[in-house]
C-alpha cells in the first residue's frame, strides 16, 4: 500500500500507520428530509465527479456510473 501511495505522494514512503478511526452514525430512513445527497456531474465528457454523503449511496452511485458509461457504448 505504501508503494502505491508513493506513486502519487512520494513523501508517503516515510509515513507510519498510526491506526484507523471509524464513525457510525445512525439516522432514521427519511429520504424526503435527509440532505446527505448523492451528487454526480460530468464537467468534461468522460470525466465523472461523484460525491456521496452516505456510504449506502455507493451502490446507487455505481449504478449511475454504469448507466452513464453504458450510454457511450
MODELLER restraints for C-alpha pairs under 7 A, 6 or more apart:
rsr = mdl.restraints
at = mdl.atoms
rsr.add(forms.Gaussian(group=physical.xy_distance, feature=features.Distance(at['CA:2:A'], at['CA:12:A']), mean=6.70, stdev=0.5))
rsr.add(forms.Gaussian(group=physical.xy_distance, feature=features.Distance(at['CA:2:A'], at['CA:13:A']), mean=5.96, stdev=0.5))
rsr.add(forms.Gaussian(group=physical.xy_distance, feature=features.Distance(at['CA:3:A'], at['CA:13:A']), mean=6.86, stdev=0.5))
rsr.add(forms.Gaussian(group=physical.xy_distance, feature=features.Distance(at['CA:5:A'], at['CA:12:A']), mean=6.46, stdev=0.5))
rsr.add(forms.Gaussian(group=physical.xy_distance, feature=features.Distance(at['CA:6:A'], at['CA:12:A']), mean=5.42, stdev=0.5))
rsr.add(forms.Gaussian(group=physical.xy_distance, feature=features.Distance(at['CA:6:A'], at['CA:13:A']), mean=5.74, stdev=0.5))
rsr.add(forms.Gaussian(group=physical.xy_distance, feature=features.Distance(at['CA:36:A'], at['CA:53:A']), mean=4.59, stdev=0.5))
rsr.add(forms.Gaussian(group=physical.xy_distance, feature=features.Distance(at['CA:36:A'], at['CA:54:A']), mean=6.52, stdev=0.5))
rsr.add(forms.Gaussian(group=physical.xy_distance, feature=features.Distance(at['CA:37:A'], at['CA:52:A']), mean=6.01, stdev=0.5))
rsr.add(forms.Gaussian(group=physical.xy_distance, feature=features.Distance(at['CA:37:A'], at['CA:53:A']), mean=5.48, stdev=0.5))
rsr.add(forms.Gaussian(group=physical.xy_distance, feature=features.Distance(at['CA:38:A'], at['CA:51:A']), mean=5.83, stdev=0.5))
rsr.add(forms.Gaussian(group=physical.xy_distance, feature=features.Distance(at['CA:38:A'], at['CA:52:A']), mean=4.35, stdev=0.5))
rsr.add(forms.Gaussian(group=physical.xy_distance, feature=features.Distance(at['CA:38:A'], at['CA:53:A']), mean=6.27, stdev=0.5))
rsr.add(forms.Gaussian(group=physical.xy_distance, feature=features.Distance(at['CA:38:A'], at['CA:57:A']), mean=6.60, stdev=0.5))
rsr.add(forms.Gaussian(group=physical.xy_distance, feature=features.Distance(at['CA:39:A'], at['CA:50:A']), mean=5.75, stdev=0.5))
rsr.add(forms.Gaussian(group=physical.xy_distance, feature=features.Distance(at['CA:39:A'], at['CA:51:A']), mean=5.11, stdev=0.5))
rsr.add(forms.Gaussian(group=physical.xy_distance, feature=features.Distance(at['CA:39:A'], at['CA:52:A']), mean=6.25, stdev=0.5))
rsr.add(forms.Gaussian(group=physical.xy_distance, feature=features.Distance(at['CA:40:A'], at['CA:48:A']), mean=6.83, stdev=0.5))
rsr.add(forms.Gaussian(group=physical.xy_distance, feature=features.Distance(at['CA:40:A'], at['CA:49:A']), mean=5.63, stdev=0.5))
rsr.add(forms.Gaussian(group=physical.xy_distance, feature=features.Distance(at['CA:40:A'], at['CA:50:A']), mean=4.49, stdev=0.5))
rsr.add(forms.Gaussian(group=physical.xy_distance, feature=features.Distance(at['CA:40:A'], at['CA:51:A']), mean=6.43, stdev=0.5))
rsr.add(forms.Gaussian(group=physical.xy_distance, feature=features.Distance(at['CA:41:A'], at['CA:48:A']), mean=5.86, stdev=0.5))
rsr.add(forms.Gaussian(group=physical.xy_distance, feature=features.Distance(at['CA:41:A'], at['CA:49:A']), mean=5.39, stdev=0.5))
rsr.add(forms.Gaussian(group=physical.xy_distance, feature=features.Distance(at['CA:41:A'], at['CA:50:A']), mean=6.73, stdev=0.5))
rsr.add(forms.Gaussian(group=physical.xy_distance, feature=features.Distance(at['CA:42:A'], at['CA:48:A']), mean=4.66, stdev=0.5))
rsr.add(forms.Gaussian(group=physical.xy_distance, feature=features.Distance(at['CA:42:A'], at['CA:49:A']), mean=6.25, stdev=0.5))
